[in-house]
Amino acid sequence: MSLAFLKSLFFYNDLERHLVHEVEEPPLITKHCSMKKFRVGDKQLNLRVFNLPHYRENKFPALPIVLFIHGMGGSLSQFYHLMDHMSHYAELVAVDLPGHGKSEFQPSDWASYKTERLLDVLETVLSSTCSEDREVVIIGHSMGCVLAAKLANRLGIRCIGMVAITPVAELDEKTQKLQRLLPYMPGFVFDILRALDRWGGTESKSVSRMVAKEASEEVRLKQLRWNLQVRTPVWMRTAAGLTPATKEEWAVLNTPVYLIGAEEDHATPPGPNMDVIHKWLTSPCTSENSLTLVRGAGHAVMVEKPELVCGLINDFITENVDVKLSLGWQLSYLAARDDKWSLKNEDKWRATQCVSSKVGVAPFRAMKTLREHDKEHNPVILEEQYPDITDVIDISRETPPYEPSSFKRITYHKFPTVSKLPPTKDEVKKYSELVDSILEKRKEQGIENPVVATHCHYGFNRTGFFLCSYMIERLGVSTKDAIAAFAEARPPGIKHPHFIDELYVRHTQ
């Protein structure tokens, strides 16, 4: 047995020290977190709480609050990607449970880490953040799904939706035996077992158990850091006190529930966990959209496949929980009160690039809408400056602020779509068929390398979505590369995160 190995049992190596002491959390987390004191029963707790209000909440009808619940040994920072995504349309709250993340390990008695006591903590934090009649959407991960299910039952009709990511159903006999042994196991023995499990760094069993085989080094480093942050006595107490939600507790949930599992999850495999819970659920939980298995991901699926998970959850909430909790609905709501050609919006239009460079390998240019009498961007100037453009597809819903008959060479096509919302699958199909017919016609006319220009109002979100969809479905470009190609041709690319996430949802299944 080497000296280095023996040393690793009791001391961090350079990489581990760097991950624990020098790597910082994302600014969104640090900015909106604070340490707060709570009294739960007869215990005084000092917990790290994340609370990010919706920056435009006063402009909308009452919106639900979204509560995140991490798993055993986890922390609220593991929800960073979801928080970043949902911060655009919801108020968010999360807490590092006692002894987890950056919350203090206090109290230290074993009873305080039983599942029911942790539920008391969550209720206390939630009540300190919002009114007792406010609706709540709960998102849990791993053990957090147990707490989410039990809390949803406590909240009753206040809980209007729940998402369970890599959930836990029942504990196997081996785990139950470990639970009984934990109160009698010396902490230093468990520390040694953890060090052995961590041997190999990012390729260790402790990391590989939580991520997919093909997970990137960046994801593996994050997982190793989270593993290192786990306090042994906290993990032992939480594990010993874990009481999974029963079949009856899942069955009586009277709220839409969405289960997300991961194909390579070795911590809570989908078969004996997600699939079992799905069978337990009763209406209105069970629907064709209530379960998704993500391929190429492990237990840390929300970190490994962030765009996909964000998109899936966004779709579930919009379709099954509350349409007001979607960026698309909120933008449409605000747009209905706004004038596209107000002074502010006209200035924004003028500051926008007129026409993009060609988009990757596709026969496309993206542009903002033309204006008939504008001195820089009108039909006549477009034909003069871009002789390669043969056709313009106008995907705006409104009558264009220019006269299509002003085109002498370019052919105009009207393809109306709704702003602020990702185009539907049927709209994408028909758009692609329109492009195919245009290219075929130009080929028959003997025109080499024809270019199709597409515009909505500014030419970023809907336009980018259609162009990327065509590149993915017709040209075989990967989702990531298509999005990058559009961003390179028309900086900064697709702006709305729910458009990007929807592209991943449609093309990563």
PyMOL commands that set and color helices and strands:
alter all, ss='L'
color gray80, all
select helices_A, chain A and resi 3-8+14-21+27-31+57-59+76-86+110-113+115-129+143-158+173-184+187-198+201-203+205-208+217-229+232-240+247-251+274-280+301-304+306-321+327-335+343-351+379-385+404-406+425-444+461-475+479-489+497-507
alter helices_A, ss='H'
color red, helices_A
select strands_A, chain A and resi 33-40+43-52+65-69+91-95+136-141+159-165+257-262+291-294+364-367+389-394+411-414+451-455
alter strands_A, ss='S'
color yellow, strands_A
deselect
rebuild
show_as cartoon
